[in-house]
Amino acid sequence: RANLYTRDIESVDPVARTVTLSPGVRPTPLTLSYDHLVIAMGTRLDYSKIPGMREHASPFKYLGDALYLRNQLVRMLEEAEAESDPESRKRLLTFVVAGGGFSGVECIAEMNDFLRDAVGAYHNIAERDLRLILLQRGERILPEVTASLAAFAHTLLVKRGVEIRLGAGLKAVTANAVVVEDKQTRQTEIIGTRTAVRSRRHDERRSCRGRI
């Protein structure tokens, strides 16, 4: 029962408790009344902490990111269909998502469903060739929810063929691989992949958040 307005905000009147939105199709502004107003500016990924992430990892936050990622998955399947080198083919069919919060779990689940459905259209690719990996630095995925619900989601993802790495963080990204670090041992592992996705963490700080 929520109403969504995708317009710019022209002004806020905290005394009258109204928000004036910019004109839409009709050249007239729109004024909304409110009881409580939350101003949330959103988040930005900090690319500086992980070398190569800006150049080689795909974000997953906006609709445009999802469309880009879908096209990337199709490209990888098409390349793998014609690739004869086993190692190159393995990289093409390995997909890594870093971040096990809501965004990362949703992303890996959608990717998994899409890829396993899409391989039926290719002659040289089978479901067993796909490798989808979810990296989570914490002790469990979905830290935003209860432990029991997170455990249920974990079991379901594994059952559907997703490999979940707990206590594992993304250290670097290149065009052909990701470097993963074990949180406890500090040992690193190189995983060959042409598709790395960086989702927003549950604890990522907002650039600005307030309430009137």
TITIVEX-939123 format. One line per field, with one value per residue: chain; x, y, z of N, C-alpha, C, O in turn. Coordinates in steps of 0.05 Angstrom, whole numbers, plus 5000, padded with zeros to 4 digits. Each point is the difference from the previous one (the first is absolute). Example, Ala and Ser with C-alpha at 12.3 -4.5 7.8 and 13.67 -1.06 7.14 Angstrom:
BEGIN
mol A_A
n_east 5264_4972
n_north 4886_5021
n_up 5156_4973
ca_east 4982_5016
ca_north 5024_5024
ca_up 5000_5001
c_east 5018_4985
c_north 5024_5022
c_up 5000_5014
o_east 5021_5010
o_north 5000_5022
o_up 5013_5004
***
This chain:
BEGIN
mol A_A_A_A_A_A_A_A_A_A_A_A_A_A_A_A_A_A_A_A_A_A_A_A_A_A_A_A_A_A_A_A_A_A_A_A_A_A_A_A_A_A_A_A_A_A_A_A_A_A_A_A_A_A_A_A_A_A_A_A_A_A_A_A_A_A_A_A_A_A_A_A_A_A_A_A_A_A_A_A_A_A_A_A_A_A_A_A_A_A_A_A_A_A_A_A_A_A_A_A_A_A_A_A_A_A_A_A_A_A_A_A_A_A_A_A_A_A_A_A_A_A_A_A_A_A_A_A_A_A_A_A_A_A_A_A_A_A_A_A_A_A_A_A_A_A_A_A_A_A_A_A_A_A_A_A_A_A_A_A_A_A_A_A_A_A_A_A_A_A_A_A_A_A_A_A_A_A_A_A_A_A_A_A_A_A_A_A_A_A_A_A_A_A_A_A_A_A_A_A_A_A_A_A_A_A_A_A_A_A_A_A
n_east 5016_5033_5007_4996_5030_4989_5000_5003_5035_4957_4966_5025_4959_5040_5002_5012_5044_5030_4979_5034_4964_5039_5004_4956_4973_4980_4986_4992_5008_5033_4957_5040_4962_5015_5006_5007_5032_4993_5032_4985_5037_4986_5002_5036_5000_5009_4996_4992_4959_4975_5040_5001_4999_5028_5042_5007_4998_4977_4992_4994_4991_5026_4965_5011_4998_4959_4987_5016_4981_4961_5003_5004_4963_4974_5011_4988_4957_4990_5010_4972_4965_5015_4987_5037_5008_5023_5044_5013_5005_5039_5035_5005_5020_5035_4972_5019_4985_5008_5003_5011_5010_4978_5024_5027_4981_4990_5034_5017_4975_5004_5034_4997_4974_5017_5030_4985_4988_5028_5013_4962_5012_5015_5020_5018_4957_5032_4962_5003_4981_4956_5016_4973_5021_4990_5009_5019_5001_4959_4981_4986_4977_4999_5036_4987_5016_4958_5013_4965_4990_5024_4988_4965_5005_5014_4973_4974_5019_5005_4963_5000_5022_4973_5031_4992_5010_4999_4984_4966_5044_4970_5027_4984_5006_4992_5031_5037_5001_4994_5005_5008_4976_5034_4956_4987_4988_4962_4979_5037_4964_5025_4973_5010_5011_4962_4992_5010_4984_4994_4997_4958_5036_4999_5043_4985_5040_4969_4986_4961_5005_4961_5000_4967
n_north 4976_4977_5040_4986_5021_4991_5015_5034_4996_5010_4974_5022_4981_5013_5039_5011_5000_5029_4973_5029_4982_4980_5037_4991_4964_4991_5030_4959_5037_4978_5008_4995_4977_5027_4955_4969_5024_4971_5017_4983_5010_4975_4970_4998_4986_4972_5029_5036_4990_5012_4984_5039_5014_5032_4985_4983_5034_4962_5043_5004_5029_5009_5028_5042_5010_5011_5043_5033_5005_5023_5044_5019_5005_5034_5040_5007_5013_5043_5028_5003_5026_5043_5004_5011_5044_4962_5005_4997_4958_4981_5013_4979_4961_5029_4984_5039_4977_5042_4968_4995_5040_5033_5037_4999_5007_5042_5025_4994_5021_5044_5014_4996_5029_5041_5005_4999_5042_5031_4985_5010_5041_4981_5009_5041_5011_4989_4979_4959_5012_4994_5041_4981_5039_4976_5042_4972_5045_5010_5009_5042_4967_5029_5024_5004_4960_4986_4993_5006_5043_5018_4987_5023_5042_5003_4991_5034_5032_4992_5008_5043_4985_5015_5021_4974_5042_4965_5038_5009_5008_5033_4971_4966_5039_4958_5012_4992_5039_4964_5041_4956_5030_4970_5000_4957_4978_5021_4961_4999_5021_4972_5036_4960_5041_4986_4970_5044_4975_5042_4967_5014_5022_4960_4986_4985_5017_5011_5003_4978_5014_5000_5028_4996
n_up 5000_4981_5020_4958_5026_4958_5042_4969_5027_4998_5016_5031_5002_5017_4979_4958_5010_4986_4971_4996_4980_4989_4975_4998_5003_5039_4970_5018_5023_5019_5010_5020_5007_5033_5003_4968_5020_4966_5026_4961_5023_5034_4967_5027_4957_5034_4966_5025_5013_4965_5013_4977_5043_5013_5007_5041_5029_5002_4987_5044_4966_4965_4994_5006_5044_5016_4992_5026_5040_5001_4997_5040_5024_4990_5017_5043_5005_4995_5035_5035_4989_5004_5043_4977_5001_5006_4990_4957_4984_5011_4975_4961_5008_4996_5032_4991_5035_4989_5031_5043_4982_5023_5009_5036_5040_5012_5016_5041_5031_5006_5025_5045_5023_5010_5033_5042_5009_5017_5041_5020_5012_5038_4960_4998_5002_5031_5010_4982_4962_5009_4993_5031_4991_5036_4985_5030_4998_4988_5040_4989_4980_4966_4992_4957_4985_5003_5043_5028_5011_5033_5042_5016_5016_5042_5035_5012_5026_5044_5025_5010_5037_5033_4975_5037_4987_5028_5015_4974_5000_4991_4978_4974_4977_4985_4969_5024_5023_5026_5019_5005_5023_5007_5006_4992_4963_4989_5008_4974_4986_4976_5000_4982_4987_4981_5033_4996_5034_4987_5030_4996_5016_5023_4998_4961_5007_5030_4958_4995_5043_4979_5035_4970
ca_east 4984_5018_5000_5027_5002_5028_5003_5018_4987_5005_5001_4988_4990_4997_4978_4975_5003_4995_5023_4993_5015_5002_4979_5004_4990_4986_5019_4992_5013_4983_5005_4991_5000_5012_5001_5029_5016_5027_5017_5021_5015_5011_5028_5019_5020_5027_5017_5028_5009_5005_5012_4988_4971_4987_5004_4994_4977_4974_4984_4972_4985_4979_4988_5020_5020_4989_4999_5028_5009_4987_5014_5026_4996_4995_5025_5017_4990_5005_5029_5006_4990_5019_5028_5011_5019_4985_5004_4985_4972_4994_4999_4976_4976_5002_4988_5005_4986_5012_4981_4978_4976_4977_5006_5017_4984_4981_5014_5010_4977_4989_5020_4999_4976_5002_5021_4992_4978_5011_5018_4984_5001_5027_5006_5025_5001_4982_4997_5023_5022_4997_5010_4992_5012_4993_5020_4989_5020_4989_4997_4977_4988_4976_5002_4978_4977_5006_5018_4985_4992_5025_5008_4982_5009_5027_4995_4986_5019_5019_4985_4996_5025_5018_5022_5001_5025_4998_5026_5017_4996_5012_5024_5008_4986_5012_4982_4997_5000_4997_5017_4983_5016_4987_5000_5014_5027_5012_5010_4985_4994_4993_4978_4997_4973_4997_4977_5001_4980_5003_4974_5002_4999_4979_5010_5012_4990_4987_5013_4985_4974_4988_4971_4987
ca_north 5024_5024_5015_5008_5023_5003_5028_5015_5016_5029_5013_4987_5019_4985_5011_4991_4971_4994_4997_5008_4985_5013_4992_4975_5003_5025_5020_5011_4986_4984_5004_4977_5004_4977_4999_4997_5002_4989_5007_4980_5006_4976_4992_4998_4980_5010_4984_5003_4979_4975_5006_4989_4997_5020_4994_4973_4988_5012_5005_4990_5018_5012_4984_5000_4980_4974_4996_4996_4974_4980_4999_4988_4971_4989_5001_4978_4974_4998_4995_4973_4981_4997_4998_4972_4997_4993_5020_5024_4994_4999_5028_5012_4988_5004_5026_5006_5023_5007_5013_4981_5013_4998_5005_4979_4975_5003_5000_4973_4983_5006_4991_4971_4992_5008_4984_4972_4998_5008_4980_4982_5010_4997_4972_4991_5008_4986_5012_4993_5017_5026_5003_5026_5002_5023_5005_5015_5003_4993_4972_4989_5019_5014_5009_5017_4985_4981_4979_4977_5006_5001_4973_4988_5011_4988_4972_5001_5008_4978_4979_5009_5000_5023_4995_5022_5002_5017_5009_5005_5027_5006_5016_5014_4991_5005_4993_4971_4985_5014_4990_4996_4996_4988_5019_4990_4992_5020_4989_5010_4981_5013_4986_5010_5008_5024_5014_5005_5020_5011_5010_5018_4987_5009_5021_5021_5025_5019_5026_5019_4989_5017_4997_5025
ca_up 5000_4998_4975_4992_4983_4990_4992_5017_5022_4997_5026_5023_5020_5024_5016_4988_4995_4971_4982_4973_4980_4974_4981_4985_4973_5000_5009_5026_5023_5017_5028_5016_5029_5014_5029_5006_4976_5002_4978_4998_4976_4988_5006_4978_5005_5004_4982_5007_5019_4986_4975_4976_5001_4983_4971_4992_5014_4994_5023_4999_5017_4985_4978_4978_5007_4995_4971_4991_5009_4983_4974_5006_5002_4973_4986_5010_4990_4971_4997_5009_4980_4978_5011_5001_5021_5025_5021_4992_5002_5028_5010_4989_5012_5029_5006_5028_5012_5026_5018_5006_5011_4983_4972_4989_4998_4979_4975_4994_4995_4974_4981_4999_4986_4972_4986_4999_4980_4973_4988_4983_4972_4989_4995_5012_5028_5017_5027_5017_4992_5013_5028_5011_5027_5016_5021_5023_5020_5026_5007_4987_4981_5009_5028_5006_5009_5021_4993_4989_4973_4984_4996_4980_4974_4994_4991_4975_4979_4996_4987_4972_4986_5006_5019_5018_5015_5024_5010_4976_4990_4974_5004_4975_4976_4974_4978_4997_5025_5025_5022_5023_5025_5023_5022_5023_4994_4983_4975_4977_4978_4975_4986_4973_4992_4984_5010_5029_5007_5027_5011_5023_5026_5017_5018_4985_5011_4981_4996_5016_5007_5020_5003_5009
c_east 5017_4997_5028_4999_5029_5004_5021_4984_5008_5002_4987_4991_4994_4978_4973_5000_4992_5026_4990_5018_5000_4978_5007_4991_4985_5018_4991_5014_4979_5008_4988_5002_5012_4996_5029_5015_5028_5016_5024_5014_5013_5029_5017_5021_5027_5019_5029_5011_5008_5012_4986_4970_4986_5002_4988_4975_4975_4985_4972_4984_4975_4989_5019_5022_4991_4999_5028_5009_4987_5014_5027_4998_4995_5025_5018_4991_5006_5030_5007_4990_5020_5028_5009_5020_4986_5003_4985_4970_4991_4997_4974_4975_5001_4991_5002_4985_5012_4980_4976_4976_4977_5006_5016_4985_4980_5014_5009_4977_4988_5020_4999_4976_5002_5019_4991_4977_5011_5017_4986_5001_5027_5007_5024_5003_4979_4999_5025_5025_4999_5011_4993_5009_4990_5020_4987_5021_4991_4997_4975_4990_4976_5002_4977_4976_5009_5018_4986_4992_5024_5009_4983_5008_5026_4996_4987_5018_5019_4986_4996_5027_5019_5021_5003_5026_4996_5028_5019_4994_5014_5023_5008_4984_5016_4981_4995_4998_4992_5019_4983_5018_4983_5003_5017_5029_5016_5013_4982_4997_4992_4979_4997_4971_5001_4977_5001_4980_5004_4973_5004_4998_4978_5008_5013_4987_4987_5016_4986_4973_4988_4970_4989_4974
c_north 5025_5013_5010_5023_5004_5028_5014_5015_5029_5014_4983_5021_4984_5011_4990_4970_4992_4998_5007_4986_5015_4991_4974_5004_5026_5021_5014_4984_4984_5003_4977_5008_4975_5003_4999_5000_4989_5008_4981_5004_4976_4995_5001_4979_5014_4983_5000_4977_4974_5007_4986_4998_5019_4992_4973_4987_5016_5006_4988_5016_5011_4981_4998_4980_4972_4994_4995_4972_4978_4997_4988_4969_4987_5000_4977_4973_4997_4996_4972_4979_4995_4996_4971_4996_4996_5022_5026_4996_4999_5028_5013_4991_5001_5028_5005_5025_5004_5016_4983_5012_4996_5002_4977_4974_5001_4998_4972_4981_5005_4991_4970_4990_5006_4982_4971_4996_5006_4978_4980_5008_4996_4970_4990_5007_4984_5014_4995_5017_5027_4999_5028_5001_5026_5003_5017_5000_4991_4970_4987_5021_5013_5008_5018_4985_4981_4978_4976_5005_5001_4971_4986_5009_4988_4972_4999_5007_4977_4977_5006_5003_5023_4992_5025_4998_5020_5007_5005_5028_5004_5019_5016_4987_5006_4993_4970_4985_5019_4988_5000_4994_4987_5018_4990_4994_5021_4989_5009_4978_5016_4983_5012_5006_5024_5017_5002_5022_5008_5011_5018_4984_5011_5022_5023_5027_5017_5025_5022_4988_5018_4996_5027_4993
c_up 5000_4973_4994_4981_4992_4988_5018_5021_4996_5027_5021_5020_5025_5019_4990_4995_4972_4985_4972_4980_4973_4982_4986_4971_4997_5013_5026_5022_5016_5029_5016_5030_5014_5030_5009_4973_5005_4975_4999_4973_4987_5008_4975_5007_5003_4984_5009_5017_4985_4973_4976_5000_4982_4971_4992_5013_4993_5026_4997_5019_4985_4978_4977_5005_4994_4970_4989_5008_4984_4973_5003_5002_4973_4983_5008_4990_4970_4995_5007_4980_4978_5009_5002_5022_5027_5022_4994_5003_5029_5012_4990_5014_5031_5007_5031_5009_5028_5017_5004_5014_4981_4970_4988_4997_4978_4973_4993_4994_4972_4978_4996_4984_4971_4985_4996_4981_4972_4987_4982_4971_4987_4998_5016_5029_5015_5027_5017_4993_5015_5029_5010_5029_5013_5023_5022_5022_5028_5003_4988_4979_5012_5029_5008_5012_5023_4990_4987_4971_4982_4994_4979_4972_4991_4989_4973_4977_4993_4985_4970_4985_5004_5021_5017_5016_5023_5010_4978_4989_4974_5005_4975_4978_4976_4978_4998_5026_5023_5021_5025_5024_5021_5024_5023_4994_4985_4975_4977_4979_4976_4986_4972_4993_4983_5009_5030_5006_5029_5009_5024_5026_5017_5018_4986_5008_4978_4998_5016_5007_5022_5002_5011_5013
o_east 4991_4996_5013_4985_5017_5001_5007_4977_5023_5017_4983_5016_4979_4990_4984_4980_4983_5020_4980_5025_4981_4989_5023_5010_5003_5014_5001_5002_4976_5023_4977_5018_4997_4996_5008_4991_5014_4991_5016_4989_5011_5011_4990_5008_5007_5010_5016_5024_5015_4986_4994_4988_4981_4981_4991_4991_5001_4998_4992_4997_4978_5013_5003_5010_5015_5005_5003_5013_5013_5004_5009_5017_5011_5006_5013_5017_5008_5007_5017_5013_5001_5018_4986_5005_4984_4980_4988_4986_4978_4982_4987_4981_4984_5010_4992_5001_5001_4990_4985_4986_5000_4992_4993_5003_4996_4990_4995_5002_4994_4991_5001_5002_4993_4993_5004_4996_4991_5001_5012_4994_5004_4994_5001_5022_4976_5018_5008_5019_5021_4997_5010_4994_5001_5004_4986_5008_5015_5007_4996_5007_4991_4983_4997_4983_5023_5001_5011_5002_4998_5010_5009_5000_5004_5011_5007_4999_5005_5012_4998_5000_5020_4993_5005_5006_4999_5019_5024_4977_5020_4997_5011_4991_5011_4977_4980_4999_5000_5005_4989_5018_4977_5023_5013_5018_5024_5015_4976_5016_4985_5004_4994_4983_5018_4994_4996_4999_5005_4991_5022_4982_4991_4983_5012_4976_5009_5013_5013_4987_5015_4988_5011_4985
o_north 5021_4986_5010_5000_5005_5004_4989_5008_5007_5018_4983_5018_4988_4986_4991_4988_4984_5012_4989_5003_5016_4978_4994_5019_5015_4995_5024_4976_5004_4998_4993_5014_4978_5022_5014_4989_5009_4995_5000_4997_5002_5012_5002_4998_5018_4979_4983_4996_4984_5010_4976_4993_4993_5004_4998_4979_5024_4982_4993_4993_5000_4980_4979_4987_4983_4977_4982_4986_4980_4978_4986_4986_4979_4981_4988_4983_4979_4985_4987_4979_4977_4997_4983_4978_5016_5006_5012_5018_5009_5005_5015_5015_4987_5019_4983_5021_4982_5021_4995_4986_4983_4984_4991_4986_4981_4987_4991_4983_4981_4990_4990_4982_4983_4990_4989_4979_4987_4999_4988_4984_5008_4984_4977_4998_4999_5016_5017_5001_5014_4980_5020_4982_5021_4982_5020_4979_4992_4984_4976_5023_4992_4992_5006_5013_4999_4994_4988_4982_4992_4995_4984_4984_4993_4993_4984_4988_4995_4987_4982_5008_5003_4987_5022_4980_5024_4985_4998_5007_4986_5021_5022_4977_5023_4991_4992_4975_5024_4976_5021_4984_5008_5007_5017_5008_4999_5014_5004_4981_5019_4976_5024_4983_5017_5021_4980_5021_4984_5020_5000_4983_5023_5016_5017_5002_5001_5009_5019_4989_5007_4985_5012_5017
o_up 5009_4980_5017_4980_5017_4976_5022_4996_5000_5003_4994_5007_5003_5017_5016_4994_4995_5008_4990_5002_4995_5004_4995_4987_4980_5019_5002_4997_4997_5007_4997_5008_4990_5011_5019_4980_5018_4978_5018_4979_4978_5018_4977_5023_4985_5010_4991_5000_5011_4982_5002_4980_4986_4985_4977_4992_4996_5017_4978_5024_5011_4994_4988_4982_4990_4992_4983_4984_4993_4991_4982_4989_4994_4986_4983_4993_4991_4981_4987_4998_4989_4983_5012_5009_5008_5013_5018_5009_5007_5016_5015_5003_5014_4987_5016_4987_5016_4992_4981_5015_4982_4984_4978_4980_4985_4981_4977_4983_4986_4979_4978_4983_4983_4978_4978_4988_4981_4975_4983_4983_4977_5018_5008_5011_4992_5006_5015_5016_5001_5014_4989_5016_4989_5016_4995_5010_5017_4983_5000_5002_5022_5016_5024_5012_5007_4976_4981_4983_4977_4978_4984_4981_4977_4979_4983_4978_4977_4982_4984_4976_4986_5020_4990_5013_4996_4997_5003_4995_4993_5012_5002_5001_4997_5006_4988_5000_4997_4999_5008_4999_5006_5007_5014_5015_4999_4986_5003_4998_5001_4994_4998_5004_5002_4989_5014_4986_5018_4989_5011_5003_4996_5009_5013_5000_4977_5019_5009_4982_5019_4984_5018_5008
***
